[in-house]
């Protein structure tokens, strides 16, 4: 599963810019990678794990702006079409899992 965070946060004042930056830092701290300026994604090994991250992010939402959280399957993610200019590229691959004993 992949959890997407898509957002449009106001940055018209210093306080609002700070809140937007704090939200981005939360996403990075939670293991999200930036796909585009306001589009972040995180791989989750299962739907249950994805739903747990979704719940945690709800508690970190800024008071203003729009945030969309979307959970998609690995298969749906793999069907994404990615372009840099007119050149097609493959979507990001599943990160390597580390086993800790």
C-alpha positions in Angstrom: 0.0 0.0 0.0 1.0 3.6 -0.6 -0.2 6.5 1.5 -0.3 9.8 -0.3 -0.5 13.2 1.4 -1.6 15.9 -1.1 -1.9 19.4 0.3 -2.4 23.1 -0.5 -1.5 25.1 2.6 -1.6 28.9 2.8 1.8 30.6 3.0 0.7 34.3 3.0 2.1 35.1 6.4 5.2 34.1 8.4 3.0 32.1 10.8 1.3 30.2 8.0 4.6 29.5 6.2 5.9 28.1 9.5 2.8 25.8 9.9 3.3 24.6 6.3 7.0 23.9 6.9 6.2 22.0 10.2 3.7 19.8 8.3 6.3 19.0 5.7 8.7 18.1 8.4 6.2 15.8 10.1 5.7 14.0 6.8 9.5 13.5 6.3 9.9 12.4 9.9 7.1 9.8 9.3 9.0 8.4 6.4 7.3 10.1 3.5 9.2 11.1 0.4 8.4 14.1 -1.7 7.1 13.2 -5.2 6.3 16.8 -6.1 6.2 20.1 -4.2 3.0 19.4 -2.3 2.7 15.6 -2.9 4.3 13.2 -0.6 4.0 9.4 -0.5 5.0 6.6 1.9 5.1 2.9 1.4 3.2 0.8 3.9 3.5 -2.9 4.1 -0.2 -3.4 4.7 -3.5 -1.6 4.8 -3.5 -1.7 8.6 -0.2 0.0 8.8 -1.4 2.6 6.2 -4.5 3.3 8.3 -2.3 3.8 11.4 -0.2 6.4 9.6 -3.3 8.0 8.3 -4.7 8.3 11.9 -1.4 9.7 13.1 -1.4 12.4 10.4 -4.9 13.5 11.3 -3.5 14.7 14.6 -0.8 16.7 12.8 -3.1 18.6 10.3 -2.6 22.3 10.2 -5.6 24.5 11.2 -5.9 26.0 7.7 -5.5 24.8 4.1 -6.5 21.6 2.4 -4.9 18.2 2.9 -6.0 15.0 1.2 -4.8 11.6 2.4 -5.1 8.7 -0.1 -4.3 5.1 0.4 -3.8 3.1 -2.8 -2.6 -0.5 -3.5 0.8 -1.3 -4.8 -0.8 -2.3 -8.1 -2.6 1.0 -8.5 0.6 2.9 -7.6 2.5 0.9 -10.3 0.0 2.0 -12.9 0.9 5.6 -12.4 2.3 7.4 -15.4 5.3 9.6 -14.6 6.7 12.2 -17.0 9.7 14.5 -16.8 9.0 16.9 -19.6 7.9 14.6 -22.4 10.0 11.7 -21.3 8.2 8.9 -19.5 9.8 7.3 -16.4 8.8 4.5 -14.1 7.1 5.3 -10.8 9.2 4.9 -7.6 9.9 1.3 -6.6 9.0 -0.3 -3.3 11.7 0.5 -0.7 13.9 -2.3 0.5 12.8 -3.8 3.8 15.3 -4.1 6.6 15.1 -7.0 9.1 16.2 -6.3 12.6 16.8 -9.1 15.0 
